[in-house]
Amino acid sequence: MTVGAVVWIAIGGAWAAWLVTTTLVRRLPGVDSVVRSFLGSWLGRIVALAAWAEAGWHLFGQRP
Amino acid sequence: MASHASILAVVAVVLTLALVSGRGRQRERSRTWARDAARALRGVTSAARDRNAAFAGALVWVLLVVAAVAWDAVSFAAQRHSLPTLSRLFGDVTDHDWGRAIVFAAWLVLGLYLATGSRRSPPEEES
């Protein structure tokens, strides 16, 4: 296993652990509340959609 | 070329949908949202315990995103086989037709939610 793969597994594991933690501990902001907070205004929604569009371009446009 | 055009077309449709479906239905003004977001990051809320939890939670989210973006940037700059970028990892899935279809469907559903979700109910029309 390469160094890069190990680091990505660690980062992915941290994301998974935090998602579980925010689900179990209601006081902590979960991914749903973070997304909803961005969707509260035009500015936040545009930021979220820009990130979504960039992700789509990167995923599907770079490797057609 | 067709792939680029189709992605741009999907983005254009979703953005148009966001504008059309959201006219007059945002929950708050952009300035208020930006101010409240800045205050949340500084931990300014009414209850001390909620303030600490909100601040800590926001900080962890920021660190997770920064870690992913930073490591992706390092891997991209290094251009070594032992340091795969996030797009190469996803590419191992999207190289297959089924993988590409699943990831595209998930991306599309997320876009539709970002465009149309979490809005105020439209005002009731007077009869």
N, CA and C atoms of all chains as a GROMACS GRO file, in nm:
protein
  573
    1MET      N    1   0.084  -0.119   0.000
    1MET     CA    2   0.000   0.000   0.000
    1MET      C    3   0.089   0.125   0.000
    2THR      N    4   0.058   0.218  -0.086
    2THR     CA    5   0.141   0.338  -0.100
    2THR      C    6   0.116   0.437   0.014
    3VAL      N    7   0.210   0.530   0.028
    3VAL     CA    8   0.197   0.634   0.131
    3VAL      C    9   0.070   0.715   0.110
    4GLY      N   10   0.047   0.751  -0.016
    4GLY     CA   11  -0.071   0.830  -0.048
    4GLY      C   12  -0.200   0.758  -0.012
    5ALA      N   13  -0.205   0.630  -0.039
    5ALA     CA   14  -0.325   0.553  -0.008
    5ALA      C   15  -0.350   0.550   0.143
    6VAL      N   16  -0.243   0.535   0.220
    6VAL     CA   17  -0.256   0.533   0.366
    6VAL      C   18  -0.312   0.666   0.417
    7VAL      N   19  -0.260   0.774   0.363
    7VAL     CA   20  -0.308   0.906   0.406
    7VAL      C   21  -0.456   0.924   0.369
    8TRP      N   22  -0.493   0.881   0.249
    8TRP     CA   23  -0.634   0.894   0.209
    8TRP      C   24  -0.725   0.809   0.296
    9ILE      N   25  -0.678   0.691   0.334
    9ILE     CA   26  -0.758   0.606   0.423
    9ILE      C   27  -0.775   0.675   0.558
   10ALA      N   28  -0.668   0.740   0.606
   10ALA     CA   29  -0.676   0.811   0.734
   10ALA      C   30  -0.775   0.927   0.725
   11ILE      N   31  -0.767   1.002   0.617
   11ILE     CA   32  -0.859   1.116   0.599
   11ILE      C   33  -1.002   1.066   0.586
   12GLY      N   34  -1.023   0.960   0.510
   12GLY     CA   35  -1.156   0.902   0.496
   12GLY      C   36  -1.208   0.850   0.629
   13GLY      N   37  -1.120   0.787   0.706
   13GLY     CA   38  -1.160   0.738   0.838
   13GLY      C   39  -1.198   0.852   0.932
   14ALA      N   40  -1.125   0.963   0.926
   14ALA     CA   41  -1.158   1.079   1.008
   14ALA      C   42  -1.294   1.135   0.970
   15TRP      N   43  -1.322   1.143   0.840
   15TRP     CA   44  -1.454   1.189   0.794
   15TRP      C   45  -1.564   1.098   0.846
   16ALA      N   46  -1.544   0.965   0.832
   16ALA     CA   47  -1.646   0.870   0.877
   16ALA      C   48  -1.668   0.881   1.028
   17ALA      N   49  -1.558   0.891   1.103
   17ALA     CA   50  -1.570   0.901   1.249
   17ALA      C   51  -1.644   1.028   1.289
   18TRP      N   52  -1.615   1.137   1.221
   18TRP     CA   53  -1.682   1.263   1.255
   18TRP      C   54  -1.830   1.260   1.217
   19LEU      N   55  -1.862   1.197   1.104
   19LEU     CA   56  -2.002   1.184   1.065
   19LEU      C   57  -2.079   1.104   1.170
   20VAL      N   58  -2.020   0.996   1.219
   20VAL     CA   59  -2.085   0.915   1.322
   20VAL      C   60  -2.099   0.996   1.451
   21THR      N   61  -1.992   1.069   1.488
   21THR     CA   62  -1.994   1.147   1.611
   21THR      C   63  -2.103   1.254   1.607
   22THR      N   64  -2.114   1.326   1.497
   22THR     CA   65  -2.215   1.432   1.488
   22THR      C   66  -2.356   1.374   1.482
   23THR      N   67  -2.369   1.251   1.436
   23THR     CA   68  -2.500   1.186   1.437
   23THR      C   69  -2.540   1.149   1.579
   24LEU      N   70  -2.443   1.102   1.657
   24LEU     CA   71  -2.472   1.056   1.793
   24LEU      C   72  -2.482   1.172   1.893
   25VAL      N   73  -2.402   1.276   1.876
   25VAL     CA   74  -2.400   1.390   1.968
   25VAL      C   75  -2.476   1.504   1.901
   26ARG      N   76  -2.601   1.523   1.945
   26ARG     CA   77  -2.689   1.617   1.877
   26ARG      C   78  -2.643   1.761   1.884
   27ARG      N   79  -2.565   1.794   1.989
   27ARG     CA   80  -2.520   1.934   2.003
   27ARG      C   81  -2.423   1.974   1.894
   28LEU      N   82  -2.355   1.875   1.836
   28LEU     CA   83  -2.256   1.905   1.732
   28LEU      C   84  -2.326   1.920   1.598
   29PRO      N   85  -2.278   2.013   1.515
   29PRO     CA   86  -2.340   2.033   1.383
   29PRO      C   87  -2.310   1.918   1.290
   30GLY      N   88  -2.415   1.851   1.242
   30GLY     CA   89  -2.398   1.741   1.148
   30GLY      C   90  -2.390   1.790   1.005
   31VAL      N   91  -2.364   1.700   0.912
   31VAL     CA   92  -2.349   1.738   0.772
   31VAL      C   93  -2.479   1.796   0.718
   32ASP      N   94  -2.594   1.747   0.767
   32ASP     CA   95  -2.721   1.801   0.720
   32ASP      C   96  -2.739   1.946   0.763
   33SER      N   97  -2.701   1.978   0.888
   33SER     CA   98  -2.715   2.116   0.934
   33SER      C   99  -2.614   2.208   0.865
   34VAL      N  100  -2.496   2.154   0.833
   34VAL     CA  101  -2.397   2.235   0.761
   34VAL      C  102  -2.450   2.267   0.621
   35VAL      N  103  -2.503   2.166   0.553
   35VAL     CA  104  -2.556   2.189   0.417
   35VAL      C  105  -2.674   2.286   0.424
   36ARG      N  106  -2.766   2.263   0.520
   36ARG     CA  107  -2.884   2.352   0.530
   36ARG      C  108  -2.843   2.494   0.561
   37SER      N  109  -2.737   2.509   0.641
   37SER     CA  110  -2.693   2.645   0.672
   37SER      C  111  -2.643   2.716   0.547
   38PHE      N  112  -2.579   2.643   0.456
   38PHE     CA  113  -2.536   2.705   0.330
   38PHE      C  114  -2.655   2.742   0.243
   39LEU      N  115  -2.763   2.666   0.253
   39LEU     CA  116  -2.878   2.688   0.166
   39LEU      C  117  -2.972   2.795   0.218
   40GLY      N  118  -2.934   2.862   0.327
   40GLY     CA  119  -3.021   2.961   0.388
   40GLY      C  120  -3.031   3.092   0.310
   41SER      N  121  -2.935   3.121   0.224
   41SER     CA  122  -2.938   3.246   0.150
   41SER      C  123  -2.884   3.221   0.009
   42TRP      N  124  -2.905   3.320  -0.078
   42TRP     CA  125  -2.854   3.307  -0.215
   42TRP      C  126  -2.702   3.291  -0.217
   43LEU      N  127  -2.633   3.368  -0.130
   43LEU     CA  128  -2.487   3.363  -0.129
   43LEU      C  129  -2.438   3.224  -0.092
   44GLY      N  130  -2.491   3.170   0.016
   44GLY     CA  131  -2.450   3.036   0.057
   44GLY      C  132  -2.486   2.930  -0.046
   45ARG      N  133  -2.605   2.944  -0.106
   45ARG     CA  134  -2.649   2.845  -0.206
   45ARG      C  135  -2.559   2.850  -0.330
   46ILE      N  136  -2.520   2.971  -0.371
   46ILE     CA  137  -2.432   2.984  -0.487
   46ILE      C  138  -2.296   2.923  -0.457
   47VAL      N  139  -2.245   2.945  -0.335
   47VAL     CA  140  -2.117   2.885  -0.296
   47VAL      C  141  -2.126   2.732  -0.303
   48ALA      N  142  -2.236   2.678  -0.249
   48ALA     CA  143  -2.253   2.532  -0.250
   48ALA      C  144  -2.266   2.479  -0.392
   49LEU      N  145  -2.341   2.548  -0.477
   49LEU     CA  146  -2.359   2.504  -0.615
   49LEU      C  147  -2.230   2.517  -0.695
   50ALA      N  148  -2.151   2.619  -0.665
   50ALA     CA  149  -2.022   2.635  -0.734
   50ALA      C  150  -1.930   2.518  -0.699
   51ALA      N  151  -1.927   2.482  -0.573
   51ALA     CA  152  -1.844   2.368  -0.532
   51ALA      C  153  -1.895   2.240  -0.597
   52TRP      N  154  -2.027   2.226  -0.605
   52TRP     CA  155  -2.086   2.107  -0.669
   52TRP      C  156  -2.051   2.101  -0.818
   53ALA      N  157  -2.062   2.215  -0.886
   53ALA     CA  158  -2.029   2.220  -1.028
   53ALA      C  159  -1.882   2.188  -1.052
   54GLU      N  160  -1.794   2.243  -0.968
   54GLU     CA  161  -1.651   2.218  -0.983
   54GLU      C  162  -1.620   2.070  -0.960
   55ALA      N  163  -1.689   2.010  -0.862
   55ALA     CA  164  -1.668   1.868  -0.837
   55ALA      C  165  -1.712   1.785  -0.957
   56GLY      N  166  -1.825   1.821  -1.016
   56GLY     CA  167  -1.873   1.749  -1.133
   56GLY      C  168  -1.778   1.762  -1.251
   57TRP      N  169  -1.728   1.882  -1.273
   57TRP     CA  170  -1.632   1.902  -1.382
   57TRP      C  171  -1.507   1.819  -1.360
   58HIS      N  172  -1.460   1.817  -1.235
   58HIS     CA  173  -1.340   1.743  -1.201
   58HIS      C  174  -1.361   1.593  -1.217
   59LEU      N  175  -1.479   1.545  -1.175
   59LEU     CA  176  -1.505   1.401  -1.177
   59LEU      C  177  -1.533   1.350  -1.318
   60PHE      N  178  -1.612   1.424  -1.394
   60PHE     CA  179  -1.659   1.372  -1.522
   60PHE      C  180  -1.596   1.440  -1.642
   61GLY      N  181  -1.545   1.562  -1.625
   61GLY     CA  182  -1.487   1.633  -1.736
   61GLY      C  183  -1.340   1.606  -1.756
   62GLN      N  184  -1.270   1.571  -1.646
   62GLN     CA  185  -1.127   1.547  -1.656
   62GLN      C  186  -1.097   1.409  -1.710
   63ARG      N  187  -1.192   1.317  -1.689
   63ARG     CA  188  -1.171   1.180  -1.736
   63ARG      C  189  -1.295   1.137  -1.813
   64PRO      N  190  -1.316   1.197  -1.930
   64PRO     CA  191  -1.439   1.168  -2.007
   64PRO      C  192  -1.442   1.026  -2.062
   65MET      N  193  -1.519   1.591  -2.564
   65MET     CA  194  -1.593   1.714  -2.594
   65MET      C  195  -1.740   1.701  -2.554
   66ALA      N  196  -1.799   1.585  -2.591
   66ALA     CA  197  -1.940   1.563  -2.558
   66ALA      C  198  -1.957   1.555  -2.407
   67SER      N  199  -1.860   1.495  -2.338
   67SER     CA  200  -1.867   1.485  -2.192
   67SER      C  201  -1.865   1.622  -2.129
   68HIS      N  202  -1.773   1.709  -2.175
   68HIS     CA  203  -1.766   1.845  -2.122
   68HIS      C  204  -1.896   1.919  -2.146
   69ALA      N  205  -1.949   1.907  -2.266
   69ALA     CA  206  -2.072   1.978  -2.300
   69ALA      C  207  -2.189   1.930  -2.216
   70SER      N  208  -2.195   1.799  -2.193
   70SER     CA  209  -2.308   1.746  -2.116
   70SER      C  210  -2.299   1.789  -1.970
   71ILE      N  211  -2.179   1.792  -1.914
   71ILE     CA  212  -2.164   1.838  -1.776
   71ILE      C  213  -2.201   1.985  -1.764
   72LEU      N  214  -2.154   2.066  -1.859
   72LEU     CA  215  -2.189   2.208  -1.857
   72LEU      C  216  -2.340   2.228  -1.872
   73ALA      N  217  -2.402   2.144  -1.955
   73ALA     CA  218  -2.547   2.154  -1.972
   73ALA      C  219  -2.620   2.120  -1.843
   74VAL      N  220  -2.577   2.014  -1.774
   74VAL     CA  221  -2.640   1.978  -1.647
   74VAL      C  222  -2.624   2.090  -1.545
   75VAL      N  223  -2.504   2.147  -1.537
   75VAL     CA  224  -2.479   2.257  -1.443
   75VAL      C  225  -2.570   2.375  -1.476
   76ALA      N  226  -2.583   2.408  -1.604
   76ALA     CA  227  -2.666   2.522  -1.644
   76ALA      C  228  -2.813   2.497  -1.607
   77VAL      N  229  -2.861   2.376  -1.630
   77VAL     CA  230  -3.000   2.343  -1.598
   77VAL      C  231  -3.023   2.353  -1.447
   78VAL      N  232  -2.932   2.299  -1.368
   78VAL     CA  233  -2.948   2.301  -1.222
   78VAL      C  234  -2.942   2.444  -1.169
   79LEU      N  235  -2.852   2.524  -1.220
   79LEU     CA  236  -2.844   2.665  -1.178
   79LEU      C  237  -2.972   2.740  -1.213
   80THR      N  238  -3.024   2.714  -1.334
   80THR     CA  239  -3.150   2.778  -1.375
   80THR      C  240  -3.263   2.735  -1.283
   81LEU      N  241  -3.266   2.606  -1.249
   81LEU     CA  242  -3.368   2.554  -1.159
   81LEU      C  243  -3.359   2.622  -1.023
   82ALA      N  244  -3.235   2.644  -0.977
   82ALA     CA  245  -3.216   2.710  -0.847
   82ALA      C  246  -3.273   2.851  -0.851
   83LEU      N  247  -3.247   2.923  -0.959
   83LEU     CA  248  -3.295   3.061  -0.970
   83LEU      C  249  -3.447   3.066  -0.983
   84VAL      N  250  -3.502   2.979  -1.064
   84VAL     CA  251  -3.647   2.981  -1.088
   84VAL      C  252  -3.724   2.938  -0.964
   85SER      N  253  -3.680   2.830  -0.901
   85SER     CA  254  -3.756   2.776  -0.787
   85SER      C  255  -3.733   2.856  -0.660
   86GLY      N  256  -3.627   2.937  -0.656
   86GLY     CA  257  -3.594   3.005  -0.532
   86GLY      C  258  -3.632   3.151  -0.527
   87ARG      N  259  -3.694   3.203  -0.629
   87ARG     CA  260  -3.726   3.345  -0.634
   87ARG      C  261  -3.815   3.384  -0.516
   88GLY      N  262  -3.763   3.470  -0.430
   88GLY     CA  263  -3.838   3.518  -0.314
   88GLY      C  264  -3.858   3.416  -0.204
   89ARG      N  265  -3.783   3.307  -0.206
   89ARG     CA  266  -3.808   3.201  -0.108
   89ARG      C  267  -3.686   3.166  -0.025
   90GLN      N  268  -3.586   3.254  -0.023
   90GLN     CA  269  -3.472   3.226   0.064
   90GLN      C  270  -3.511   3.253   0.208
   91ARG      N  271  -3.451   3.180   0.301
   91ARG     CA  272  -3.486   3.194   0.443
   91ARG      C  273  -3.427   3.320   0.503
   92GLU      N  274  -3.316   3.367   0.449
   92GLU     CA  275  -3.258   3.491   0.501
   92GLU      C  276  -3.178   3.560   0.391
   93ARG      N  277  -3.147   3.688   0.418
   93ARG     CA  278  -3.069   3.764   0.320
   93ARG      C  279  -2.922   3.721   0.323
   94SER      N  280  -2.853   3.740   0.211
   94SER     CA  281  -2.714   3.697   0.200
   94SER      C  282  -2.626   3.766   0.303
   95ARG      N  283  -2.651   3.896   0.327
   95ARG     CA  284  -2.570   3.969   0.423
   95ARG      C  285  -2.589   3.912   0.564
   96THR      N  286  -2.713   3.883   0.598
   96THR     CA  287  -2.743   3.826   0.730
   96THR      C  288  -2.678   3.690   0.743
   97TRP      N  289  -2.687   3.611   0.637
   97TRP     CA  290  -2.628   3.477   0.638
   97TRP      C  291  -2.477   3.486   0.659
   98ALA      N  292  -2.411   3.574   0.586
   98ALA     CA  293  -2.265   3.587   0.597
   98ALA      C  294  -2.227   3.632   0.737
   99ARG      N  295  -2.306   3.727   0.793
   99ARG     CA  296  -2.275   3.776   0.928
   99ARG      C  297  -2.295   3.664   1.029
  100ASP      N  298  -2.405   3.590   1.018
  100ASP     CA  299  -2.433   3.481   1.112
  100ASP      C  300  -2.328   3.370   1.101
  101ALA      N  301  -2.282   3.342   0.980
  101ALA     CA  302  -2.180   3.239   0.961
  101ALA      C  303  -2.049   3.280   1.029
  102ALA      N  304  -2.013   3.408   1.013
  102ALA     CA  305  -1.891   3.458   1.076
  102ALA      C  306  -1.904   3.452   1.228
  103ARG      N  307  -2.024   3.487   1.280
  103ARG     CA  308  -2.045   3.484   1.424
  103ARG      C  309  -2.042   3.341   1.476
  104ALA      N  310  -2.096   3.247   1.399
  104ALA     CA  311  -2.095   3.106   1.442
  104ALA      C  312  -1.952   3.055   1.451
  105LEU      N  313  -1.869   3.095   1.354
  105LEU     CA  314  -1.730   3.051   1.357
  105LEU      C  315  -1.656   3.110   1.476
  106ARG      N  316  -1.698   3.231   1.520
  106ARG     CA  317  -1.634   3.292   1.636
  106ARG      C  318  -1.696   3.241   1.765
  107GLY      N  319  -1.800   3.156   1.755
  107GLY     CA  320  -1.860   3.097   1.874
  107GLY      C  321  -1.956   3.189   1.945
  108VAL      N  322  -2.020   3.283   1.872
  108VAL     CA  323  -2.109   3.379   1.938
  108VAL      C  324  -2.252   3.327   1.932
  109THR      N  325  -2.294   3.250   2.030
  109THR     CA  326  -2.433   3.205   2.039
  109THR      C  327  -2.481   3.229   2.181
  110SER      N  328  -2.607   3.205   2.207
  110SER     CA  329  -2.662   3.245   2.336
  110SER      C  330  -2.614   3.157   2.451
  111ALA      N  331  -2.619   3.025   2.437
  111ALA     CA  332  -2.580   2.936   2.546
  111ALA      C  333  -2.433   2.899   2.538
  112ALA      N  334  -2.367   2.901   2.653
  112ALA     CA  335  -2.221   2.875   2.654
  112ALA      C  336  -2.190   2.735   2.603
  113ARG      N  337  -2.271   2.638   2.644
  113ARG     CA  338  -2.243   2.501   2.603
  113ARG      C  339  -2.267   2.483   2.453
  114ASP      N  340  -2.376   2.542   2.403
  114ASP     CA  341  -2.403   2.534   2.260
  114ASP      C  342  -2.297   2.607   2.181
  115ARG      N  343  -2.247   2.720   2.239
  115ARG     CA  344  -2.144   2.798   2.170
  115ARG      C  345  -2.019   2.714   2.152
  116ASN      N  346  -1.977   2.647   2.258
  116ASN     CA  347  -1.856   2.565   2.247
  116ASN      C  348  -1.876   2.450   2.150
  117ALA      N  349  -1.992   2.386   2.154
  117ALA     CA  350  -2.018   2.274   2.064
  117ALA      C  351  -2.024   2.321   1.920
  118ALA      N  352  -2.091   2.434   1.897
  118ALA     CA  353  -2.102   2.485   1.760
  118ALA      C  354  -1.965   2.524   1.706
  119PHE      N  355  -1.886   2.593   1.789
  119PHE     CA  356  -1.753   2.634   1.746
  119PHE      C  357  -1.664   2.513   1.720
  120ALA      N  358  -1.665   2.418   1.812
  120ALA     CA  359  -1.582   2.299   1.795
  120ALA      C  360  -1.625   2.220   1.672
  121GLY      N  361  -1.755   2.207   1.654
  121GLY     CA  362  -1.804   2.134   1.538
  121GLY      C  363  -1.767   2.201   1.407
  122ALA      N  364  -1.784   2.332   1.401
  122ALA     CA  365  -1.748   2.405   1.279
  122ALA      C  366  -1.599   2.393   1.252
  123LEU      N  367  -1.519   2.401   1.358
  123LEU     CA  368  -1.374   2.391   1.342
  123LEU      C  369  -1.333   2.255   1.286
  124VAL      N  370  -1.394   2.149   1.337
  124VAL     CA  371  -1.361   2.015   1.287
  124VAL      C  372  -1.399   2.001   1.140
  125TRP      N  373  -1.517   2.051   1.103
  125TRP     CA  374  -1.557   2.044   0.962
  125TRP      C  375  -1.456   2.116   0.873
  126VAL      N  376  -1.415   2.235   0.916
  126VAL     CA  377  -1.318   2.312   0.838
  126VAL      C  378  -1.186   2.234   0.826
  127LEU      N  379  -1.140   2.176   0.937
  127LEU     CA  380  -1.013   2.101   0.935
  127LEU      C  381  -1.022   1.979   0.843
  128LEU      N  382  -1.136   1.911   0.843
  128LEU     CA  383  -1.152   1.794   0.756
  128LEU      C  384  -1.146   1.833   0.609
  129VAL      N  385  -1.213   1.943   0.575
  129VAL     CA  386  -1.211   1.989   0.435
  129VAL      C  387  -1.071   2.035   0.397
  130VAL      N  388  -1.007   2.111   0.485
  130VAL     CA  389  -0.872   2.160   0.457
  130VAL      C  390  -0.775   2.043   0.441
  131ALA      N  391  -0.788   1.941   0.524
  131ALA     CA  392  -0.699   1.825   0.516
  131ALA      C  393  -0.713   1.755   0.380
  132ALA      N  394  -0.839   1.736   0.337
  132ALA     CA  395  -0.861   1.669   0.209
  132ALA      C  396  -0.808   1.754   0.093
  133VAL      N  397  -0.839   1.882   0.094
  133VAL     CA  398  -0.794   1.970  -0.014
  133VAL      C  399  -0.642   1.981  -0.016
  134ALA      N  400  -0.582   1.997   0.102
  134ALA     CA  401  -0.437   2.014   0.111
  134ALA      C  402  -0.364   1.888   0.064
  135TRP      N  403  -0.410   1.771   0.109
  135TRP     CA  404  -0.342   1.649   0.066
  135TRP      C  405  -0.360   1.625  -0.084
  136ASP      N  406  -0.477   1.661  -0.136
  136ASP     CA  407  -0.499   1.648  -0.280
  136ASP      C  408  -0.404   1.741  -0.357
  137ALA      N  409  -0.384   1.861  -0.305
  137ALA     CA  410  -0.293   1.955  -0.369
  137ALA      C  411  -0.149   1.904  -0.364
  138VAL      N  412  -0.110   1.847  -0.251
  138VAL     CA  413   0.026   1.791  -0.239
  138VAL      C  414   0.044   1.676  -0.338
  139SER      N  415  -0.055   1.590  -0.346
  139SER     CA  416  -0.046   1.475  -0.438
  139SER      C  417  -0.042   1.521  -0.582
  140PHE      N  418  -0.122   1.623  -0.614
  140PHE     CA  419  -0.124   1.675  -0.751
  140PHE      C  420   0.011   1.737  -0.787
  141ALA      N  421   0.069   1.811  -0.693
  141ALA     CA  422   0.197   1.876  -0.719
  141ALA      C  423   0.310   1.775  -0.734
  142ALA      N  424   0.303   1.667  -0.656
  142ALA     CA  425   0.411   1.567  -0.660
  142ALA      C  426   0.409   1.485  -0.789
  143GLN      N  427   0.290   1.459  -0.843
  143GLN     CA  428   0.276   1.382  -0.967
  143GLN      C  429   0.353   1.250  -0.959
  144ARG      N  430   0.331   1.175  -0.849
  144ARG     CA  431   0.396   1.045  -0.834
  144ARG      C  432   0.288   0.937  -0.821
  145HIS      N  433   0.320   0.820  -0.868
  145HIS     CA  434   0.225   0.710  -0.862
  145HIS      C  435   0.191   0.673  -0.718
  146SER      N  436   0.287   0.693  -0.626
  146SER     CA  437   0.262   0.657  -0.487
  146SER      C  438   0.175   0.760  -0.415
  147LEU      N  439   0.147   0.872  -0.479
  147LEU     CA  440   0.064   0.977  -0.420
  147LEU      C  441  -0.055   1.005  -0.511
  148PRO      N  442  -0.157   0.920  -0.505
  148PRO     CA  443  -0.272   0.939  -0.594
  148PRO      C  444  -0.355   1.059  -0.551
  149THR      N  445  -0.409   1.130  -0.649
  149THR     CA  446  -0.499   1.241  -0.617
  149THR      C  447  -0.641   1.186  -0.598
  150LEU      N  448  -0.728   1.270  -0.546
  150LEU     CA  449  -0.865   1.229  -0.523
  150LEU      C  450  -0.933   1.195  -0.655
  151SER      N  451  -0.902   1.268  -0.759
  151SER     CA  452  -0.964   1.241  -0.889
  151SER      C  453  -0.918   1.106  -0.943
  152ARG      N  454  -0.795   1.067  -0.913
  152ARG     CA  455  -0.749   0.935  -0.959
  152ARG      C  456  -0.818   0.824  -0.880
  153LEU      N  457  -0.841   0.847  -0.751
  153LEU     CA  458  -0.913   0.748  -0.671
  153LEU      C  459  -1.056   0.732  -0.722
  154PHE      N  460  -1.122   0.846  -0.747
  154PHE     CA  461  -1.256   0.840  -0.803
  154PHE      C  462  -1.252   0.780  -0.944
  155GLY      N  463  -1.144   0.807  -1.015
  155GLY     CA  464  -1.131   0.757  -1.150
  155GLY      C  465  -1.130   0.605  -1.156
  156ASP      N  466  -1.077   0.542  -1.050
  156ASP     CA  467  -1.080   0.395  -1.047
  156ASP      C  468  -1.223   0.343  -1.044
  157VAL      N  469  -1.316   0.425  -0.994
  157VAL     CA  470  -1.458   0.386  -0.991
  157VAL      C  471  -1.526   0.429  -1.121
  158THR      N  472  -1.502   0.553  -1.164
  158THR     CA  473  -1.572   0.604  -1.281
  158THR      C  474  -1.519   0.549  -1.414
  159ASP      N  475  -1.408   0.476  -1.409
  159ASP     CA  476  -1.359   0.411  -1.531
  159ASP      C  477  -1.454   0.299  -1.574
  160HIS      N  478  -1.533   0.249  -1.481
  160HIS     CA  479  -1.632   0.146  -1.514
  160HIS      C  480  -1.766   0.213  -1.541
  161ASP      N  481  -1.842   0.159  -1.637
  161ASP     CA  482  -1.971   0.220  -1.671
  161ASP      C  483  -2.064   0.226  -1.550
  162TRP      N  484  -2.070   0.119  -1.471
  162TRP     CA  485  -2.161   0.116  -1.356
  162TRP      C  486  -2.118   0.217  -1.251
  163GLY      N  487  -1.986   0.228  -1.232
  163GLY     CA  488  -1.934   0.323  -1.133
  163GLY      C  489  -1.963   0.466  -1.173
  164ARG      N  490  -1.942   0.495  -1.301
  164ARG     CA  491  -1.966   0.629  -1.352
  164ARG      C  492  -2.114   0.665  -1.340
  165ALA      N  493  -2.203   0.567  -1.370
  165ALA     CA  494  -2.346   0.592  -1.362
  165ALA      C  495  -2.388   0.621  -1.217
  166ILE      N  496  -2.337   0.544  -1.122
  166ILE     CA  497  -2.373   0.563  -0.981
  166ILE      C  498  -2.323   0.699  -0.931
  167VAL      N  499  -2.197   0.730  -0.960
  167VAL     CA  500  -2.141   0.857  -0.913
  167VAL      C  501  -2.214   0.974  -0.979
  168PHE      N  502  -2.246   0.962  -1.108
  168PHE     CA  503  -2.317   1.070  -1.177
  168PHE      C  504  -2.456   1.090  -1.118
  169ALA      N  505  -2.527   0.978  -1.090
  169ALA     CA  506  -2.660   0.988  -1.032
  169ALA      C  507  -2.654   1.055  -0.895
  170ALA      N  508  -2.555   1.018  -0.814
  170ALA     CA  509  -2.541   1.079  -0.681
  170ALA      C  510  -2.509   1.228  -0.693
  171TRP      N  511  -2.423   1.262  -0.788
  171TRP     CA  512  -2.389   1.403  -0.810
  171TRP      C  513  -2.512   1.482  -0.856
  172LEU      N  514  -2.591   1.422  -0.941
  172LEU     CA  515  -2.711   1.489  -0.992
  172LEU      C  516  -2.814   1.510  -0.880
  173VAL      N  517  -2.835   1.409  -0.798
  173VAL     CA  518  -2.930   1.421  -0.686
  173VAL      C  519  -2.884   1.529  -0.589
  174LEU      N  520  -2.753   1.533  -0.560
  174LEU     CA  521  -2.700   1.636  -0.472
  174LEU      C  522  -2.723   1.774  -0.532
  175GLY      N  523  -2.698   1.789  -0.661
  175GLY     CA  524  -2.719   1.918  -0.727
  175GLY      C  525  -2.864   1.963  -0.720
  176LEU      N  526  -2.957   1.871  -0.742
  176LEU     CA  527  -3.098   1.907  -0.737
  176LEU      C  528  -3.138   1.950  -0.595
  177TYR      N  529  -3.082   1.883  -0.494
  177TYR     CA  530  -3.112   1.923  -0.357
  177TYR      C  531  -3.054   2.061  -0.327
  178LEU      N  532  -2.932   2.084  -0.370
  178LEU     CA  533  -2.870   2.215  -0.347
  178LEU      C  534  -2.946   2.326  -0.419
  179ALA      N  535  -3.005   2.292  -0.534
  179ALA     CA  536  -3.077   2.393  -0.612
  179ALA      C  537  -3.215   2.423  -0.554
  180THR      N  538  -3.284   2.321  -0.505
  180THR     CA  539  -3.425   2.339  -0.469
  180THR      C  540  -3.456   2.316  -0.322
  181GLY      N  541  -3.363   2.260  -0.245
  181GLY     CA  542  -3.394   2.222  -0.108
  181GLY      C  543  -3.388   2.338  -0.009
  182SER      N  544  -3.445   2.313   0.106
  182SER     CA  545  -3.435   2.401   0.222
  182SER      C  546  -3.475   2.545   0.191
  183ARG      N  547  -3.597   2.564   0.142
  183ARG     CA  548  -3.646   2.698   0.112
  183ARG      C  549  -3.771   2.726   0.196
  184ARG      N  550  -3.804   2.857   0.208
  184ARG     CA  551  -3.928   2.893   0.272
  184ARG      C  552  -4.044   2.845   0.186
  185SER      N  553  -4.155   2.816   0.251
  185SER     CA  554  -4.275   2.782   0.175
  185SER      C  555  -4.322   2.906   0.100
  186PRO      N  556  -4.374   2.890  -0.020
  186PRO     CA  557  -4.420   3.007  -0.095
  186PRO      C  558  -4.535   3.074  -0.021
  187PRO      N  559  -4.544   3.206  -0.026
  187PRO     CA  560  -4.653   3.274   0.044
  187PRO      C  561  -4.787   3.231  -0.013
  188GLU      N  562  -4.889   3.216   0.074
  188GLU     CA  563  -5.019   3.172   0.028
  188GLU      C  564  -5.081   3.284  -0.055
  189GLU      N  565  -5.138   3.245  -0.166
  189GLU     CA  566  -5.199   3.344  -0.253
  189GLU      C  567  -5.335   3.384  -0.197
  190GLU      N  568  -5.365   3.514  -0.205
  190GLU     CA  569  -5.494   3.561  -0.156
  190GLU      C  570  -5.601   3.525  -0.257
  191SER      N  571  -5.710   3.475  -0.210
  191SER     CA  572  -5.819   3.435  -0.301
  191SER      C  573  -5.905   3.552  -0.339
   0.00000   0.00000   0.00000
